Amino acid sequence: MQRAQKVRSAAALATALREQAAVFSFDFRGLSVAEATVLRRRVREAGGHYRVVKNSTARWAFRDVGITGLDENLVGMTGLAWSDTDPAALARVIHESADDFKALRFKAGVLQERTLDEGAFEALARLPGEDVLRGQVVGLIAAPIRNLMNVLEGVPRQLVLVLKAAEAKQAEGGGES
């Protein structure tokens, strides 16, 4: 590859990475073509992008964008996946794919300018999806209101039960006279 072509390739990658919330690098050595195709489809379905890159091209692009912490992991065969929508979904896809395809191995990642090691990546991958998190927040907000409604409904319910018990007691007492 000519130097001008390398510079254009690095600039195109930098443009793609510029506004991304997360970038993950991984080693895909030993991945079959069919497995790589499945991985690409999964990443795309999660709203992410996947590209096999030359390490020098990635270094130039990272330097241009200001991504730090990944350079030392750019050895061997490198695949990059990035997302600006749901980094947890992308991490989950890569993590699940690494379970399915033993040749796929996480190297490092950056999430909103923070470098992720393998432990932080796995924690991110275990997070529930964005819709589930929204549902949990709504549930937390609604819980006090729901509890208040149960308490307020309980007062008339208890009053009705007390009145029925008094009526039953009076009916028992009235039948004995």
Secondary structure, 3 states (H helix, E strand, C coil): CCHHHHHHHHHHHHHHHCCCCEEEEEECCCCCHHHHHHHHHHHHHCCCEEEEECHHHHHHHHHHHCCCCCHHHCCCCEEEEEECCCHHHHHHHHHHHHHHCCCCEEEEEEECCEEECHHHHHHHHHCCCHHHHHHHHHHHHHHHHHHHHHHHHHHHHHHHHHHHHHHHHHHHHHHHC
